[in-house]
Amino acid sequence: MGCASSSPPPRGPVHQLRPGENVYRLSQYYGVPVRTIVRANRIGDVADVPVGARLVIPGARRPPPKQSLALASVIPPGVGDFRDDAREAAEVRFRWPLEGRLSSGFGRRRGRPHEGIDIAAKSGTPIRAAAAGRVIHSGWLGGYGRVVIVKHAGDFSTVYAHNRQNKVRKGDFVEKGQIIALVGATGRASGPHVHFEVRRNRRPQDPLRYLP
């Protein structure tokens, strides 16, 4: 990560990253988009910003906090947020990728592991990022069809599969709620739906644990 700025340098308060903080929490606290912080500080990987890094926050709506953002909830409760136990409370908060009918749950299905949930919806329905992050895959992936994979803080990633069309490319930074794809039935799919996975350290988790 390089934090040197171009000329003229971006203006704004400087935040020194504390343990447990990340770019997403800075974005929520200061009211500044992730991509703005990333560009101002020339961040290569939002999940690999070291503790102690001094980050300029252009257009910040609040002064730097007196305590670590990991010690306090900076996101007000509302639709699309979740509050997990204290061990994960400072990690990342998810929203449903779309409104639809839950057609298949997490676990074993027809004797085989089903590593996410299926949400049925009309073809072409917008699919939205469950949380802010960086796109690490956007393309065709075998039986998953067209897939978008987004990497988040806290070693989390989310998977959105069987898309009719992907709206983002690998390397893009996306905001929570941003449209990233359209519902389809590509790959091995019996009808239009999104197959949604939550993974931590690449291991599949039950998405319903993290959704409101």
C-alpha positions in Angstrom: 0.0 0.0 0.0 1.3 3.4 -0.9 -0.1 6.4 1.0 1.8 9.1 -0.9 -0.6 11.5 -2.5 -0.4 13.3 -5.9 -0.2 17.0 -6.4 -2.2 18.8 -5.1 -2.6 16.5 -2.1 -6.1 15.5 -1.0 -7.4 17.6 1.9 -9.2 16.2 5.0 -8.5 15.0 8.5 -5.9 12.3 8.9 -6.9 9.0 10.6 -4.3 6.7 12.0 -5.6 3.2 11.8 -6.0 1.4 15.1 -6.2 -2.4 15.7 -9.6 -3.7 14.6 -10.4 -0.8 12.3 -10.6 -1.1 8.5 -11.4 1.1 5.5 -15.1 0.1 5.6 -15.6 1.3 9.1 -13.8 4.5 8.3 -16.2 4.9 5.3 -19.3 4.5 7.6 -18.0 6.7 10.4 -16.8 9.6 8.2 -19.6 9.4 5.6 -17.1 9.0 2.8 -17.3 6.4 0.0 -14.7 3.6 0.2 -13.5 4.4 -3.3 -12.8 8.0 -2.2 -10.5 6.9 0.6 -8.9 4.3 -1.6 -8.0 6.8 -4.3 -6.9 9.5 -1.9 -4.4 7.1 -0.2 -3.5 4.9 -3.3 -4.6 1.8 -1.4 -4.0 -1.4 -3.4 -5.9 -3.9 -1.2 -8.5 -2.6 1.3 -8.1 -5.8 3.3 -4.4 -5.3 3.7 -4.0 -1.8 5.2 -1.5 -2.0 8.2 -2.3 -0.8 11.7 -0.7 2.6 12.1 -1.3 3.7 8.6 -2.1 7.4 8.3 -5.1 7.8 5.9 -6.4 11.1 4.6 -10.2 11.3 4.6 -11.3 13.8 2.0 -14.8 15.3 2.6 -15.1 13.8 6.1 -18.3 14.7 7.8 -17.0 14.1 11.3 -13.7 14.8 13.2 -11.4 11.8 14.0 -12.9 9.7 16.8 -11.2 9.7 20.3 -11.5 5.9 20.6 -11.1 3.0 18.2 -14.0 2.4 15.8 -13.7 -1.3 16.7 -14.9 -0.5 20.2 -18.2 1.2 19.2 -20.9 0.6 16.7 -20.6 3.3 14.0 -23.5 1.9 11.8 -27.0 2.7 13.1 -29.4 -0.2 13.1 -31.6 -0.5 10.0 -32.8 -2.6 7.1 -29.9 -4.6 5.7 -27.7 -4.5 8.8 -27.0 -7.3 11.3 -25.5 -7.4 14.8 -23.5 -10.5 15.5 -21.9 -11.6 18.7 -19.0 -9.5 20.2 -16.3 -11.7 18.6 -17.5 -10.6 15.1 -19.1 -7.3 15.8 -16.3 -5.2 14.4 -16.0 -7.3 11.2 -18.6 -6.6 8.5 -22.3 -6.2 8.2 -24.4 -7.7 5.4 -27.7 -7.0 3.7 -29.8 -9.3 1.5 -28.6 -9.2 -2.1 -32.2 -8.9 -3.3 -35.8 -9.4 -2.3 -37.2 -12.7 -3.4 -38.3 -16.2 -2.2 -35.8 -18.4 -0.4 -36.0 -21.5 -2.5 -33.2 -23.5 -1.0 -31.2 -23.3 2.2 -27.7 -24.0 3.3 -26.5 -27.6 4.0 -27.0 -30.8 2.2 -29.3 -31.1 -0.8 -29.9 -34.4 -2.6 -27.0 -35.9 -0.8 -24.5 -33.1 -1.8 -23.3 -30.0 0.1 -25.2 -26.8 -0.8 -22.7 -24.1 0.3 -25.1 -21.1 0.1 -28.8 -20.2 -0.2 -30.9 -19.8 -3.3 -33.2 -16.7 -3.7 -35.7 -17.0 -6.5 -36.6 -13.8 -8.4 -37.6 -12.6 -11.8 -34.9 -12.7 -14.5 -33.2 -9.3 -14.7 -33.8 -8.4 -11.1 -30.9 -6.3 -9.7 -28.5 -8.1 -7.4 -26.8 -5.8 -4.8 -23.6 -6.2 -2.9 -24.2 -7.5 0.6 -21.4 -5.3 2.0 -18.7 -3.0 0.7 -15.6 -4.7 -0.7 -13.4 -5.4 -3.7 -14.5 -7.6 -6.7 -12.0 -10.5 -6.9 -13.9 -12.4 -9.6 -16.4 -11.5 -12.3 -16.9 -14.1 -15.1 -17.9 -17.6 -15.9 -17.3 -20.3 -13.3 -18.4 -23.8 -14.4 -21.8 -24.9 -13.0 -22.1 -21.5 -11.2 -22.5 -19.8 -14.6 -21.8 -16.1 -14.4 -20.5 -15.2 -11.0 -19.4 -12.2 -9.0 -17.2 -12.7 -5.9 -16.6 -9.8 -3.5 -13.9 -9.7 -0.8 -14.7 -8.0 2.4 -13.0 -7.1 5.7 -12.6 -9.8 8.4 -11.6 -12.5 5.9 -15.1 -12.6 4.5 -16.2 -13.0 0.9 -19.6 -13.2 -0.8 -20.5 -15.1 -3.9 -23.4 -14.3 -6.3 -24.0 -17.0 -9.0 -26.1 -17.9 -12.0 -26.3 -14.2 -13.1 -27.7 -13.2 -16.4 -25.3 -10.3 -16.6 -22.4 -9.0 -14.3 -22.3 -5.3 -13.8 -18.8 -5.1 -12.3 -15.3 -6.1 -13.2 -12.5 -7.7 -11.3 -10.7 -5.1 -9.2 -13.7 -2.8 -8.8 -14.5 -1.4 -5.4 -18.2 -1.7 -4.6 -20.4 -0.1 -2.0 -22.9 -1.9 0.1 -26.2 -2.0 -1.8 -24.5 -1.2 -5.2 -26.0 -3.2 -8.1 -23.3 -5.8 -9.2 -25.3 -8.2 -11.4 -28.7 -9.2 -12.7 -30.6 -12.4 -11.8 -30.4 -15.1 -14.4 -30.2 -18.9 -14.8 -26.8 -19.4 -16.2 -24.8 -22.6 -15.4 -26.6 -25.4 -13.7 -29.8 -23.7 -12.7 -33.4 -24.8 -13.0 -34.8 -21.3 -13.1 -33.9 -17.7 -12.5 -32.4 -17.1 -9.0 -29.2 -16.0 -7.3 -27.1 -18.5 -5.5 -25.6 -16.5 -2.6 -22.7 -17.7 -0.4 -20.9 -16.2 2.6 -17.4 -17.5 3.1 -14.9 -16.8 5.9 -11.3 -17.8 5.3 -12.8 -19.5 2.2 -15.0 -21.7 4.3 -18.7 -21.6 3.5 -20.9 -20.2 6.3 -24.7 -20.3 6.6 -25.7 -16.9 5.1 -28.8 -16.8 7.3 -26.5 -16.3 10.3 -25.4 -13.0 8.9 -28.6 -11.6 7.3 -31.3 -9.7 9.1 
